[in-house]
Amino acid sequence: MPRKREHVAVATLAGIGTALLSGRNLTGEAFFANGIGCVLAAQFGGVLPDLLEPGVHSWHRKRFHSYTALGVTGAGSAWKPSAIQGFIDGLRAQADQHRLRRMALPQEHPDRSGLWLSEMFCHVLAGMIYGLPVGYASHLILDARTPRCLPII
């Protein structure tokens, strides 16, 4: 995978920016878990186009390396369709429910750690939904700046 290190580095920066923006209403552990999800998914998104269309030759860029794909992922990064935003909101509401149930239990209760893990998993998953299209878009933006550019479709 050519320039993988560069794609991962830029996607990591994009993931950090996304984490700061998407987690602006979160605090403490929830903010951190959201950030982990954003960065990990952005890193994966940063290499995903080359996994879908391996760079085995200089003309490997097709549908997944196109301005159309960039437009779709860019739109998905900036504007979430209501179904996806509803899913993210549902994950965060579920995390809040786990937190409230955990806080209602005595400190020594054995279910507290499982509820905490469930809460953090919901925040990580929400962050991943934000981070994946941002990482994918970062890959395409880098590729668009090369001499071969990107195809339209």
N, C-alpha and C positions, 0 to 999 in steps of 0.2 A: 504494500500500500504506500504509494509515493506521498511524501510530505505528511505522513501520519502524525509525527511529533508536532508539527506546526498546526495541523487541524485540531489536535487535542488541546494544545495550549490556548488557542483562540476560543475554542468551545468552552474551556474552563473559565476563561474570563467572562464570556457571555453568560455562562451558568451562574457565576457569582453576581453579576449585575441583575440577572433575572431573580435570583434568590433574594436580593435586597429589595427589589420592587414587589415581588409576589408575597414576601413575608412581612411587609411593612406594618401590617396590623397584628402580627404575631409577636409573642414575647418568649424569652427564655428557651426552654428545650424545644418548644414547637417551632420557633424561628430557626434554630439550629437543624432540626430534623427536616424542615422544608428546604433549607439550604443544601443539605446533603443530597436530597432527592433531585433538586435542580441541577447541581453540578454533575452528579453521576449521569443523569439522563442527557445533559448537554454534551458530556464527553462521548457518550455512546452515539448521540445524534451527530456529533462531529465526524465520526468515522462511518456512519451508516450508509451514506451514498456509495462509498467505495466497497462496502460489503455487498450492496445490492447490484452494483455494476463495477466489478473489479477492474482496476487500471492495468489490464494486461497489454494494452497498446495505447497509443496517443489519441485514438479516436473512440475511446470506450464510453464517452459521455453520451447518454441517450435520455430517456424519459426521467430517470431519477437524478440526473445531472442537467437540469434544464431551467430556463427562466420560468417556465410554468411551475415546476416544482418549487422554485424559490418563491414565487408569488403565493403559492398555497401555504408553504411553511411560514413565510413572512406574515401572511394574514392570520394564520393559526397562532403565531407568537403574539401579535398585537391585539387580536380580537378573537375571543373564544366563542364559538357557537353556543347557544343557550344550553344545549344538551351537555356539552363538555363542561361549561361553567357550572351547570347544575350538579354534575357529578363531583366536581371539585368542592363545591359548597356542601354537598352531602358528606364527602369525606371529612371535611373540617367539622361539620356538625356531629358526625360520629365520633371524632376525636374528642370533642367537647363532652359528649356523653360518657366516654370512657374515663375522662379526667374527673368528671363529677362523681361517677360511681367509685372511682379510686379514692377520692378525697373523703367520701362518706364512710369508708371502711377504717377500722382501727389501724394504727401504724404497723402492727405486727401481722396483719391478716395476710394469708398466703396468696390471695387473688390480686393484691396490689401490684405486684411486678408484672403479671400477665396483662392487667389493664393498662399499665404504663407502656408496655411493649405494643399493645394494640393501638394506643393513642399515637405513639411515635410512628408506627407503620403507616397510619392514615396520613400523617403530615409528610412523611417521605414520599408516599405515593402521589399526593397532591403536588408536591414539588417536582416530581418526575414528569407529570403531565405538563407543567409549565416549561421545564427544561429541554425536553426532547426536540420540539420544533425549533427552538432557538439554536441548539447545537447543529441541527441539520442545516438551517439557514446560514449559519456561520461557515460551514463547509462550502456551500454553494457560492457564497460571496467571495471566499478566497479563490475558488476555481474560476469564477467569472473574471478575475483579474489576471488570469494567465493568457498567453498568446492564443491558445485554442478557444478560450472563452467558454460559453455554454450554448447549447442549441436552444432554439425557441421552445420546442416541444420535446 
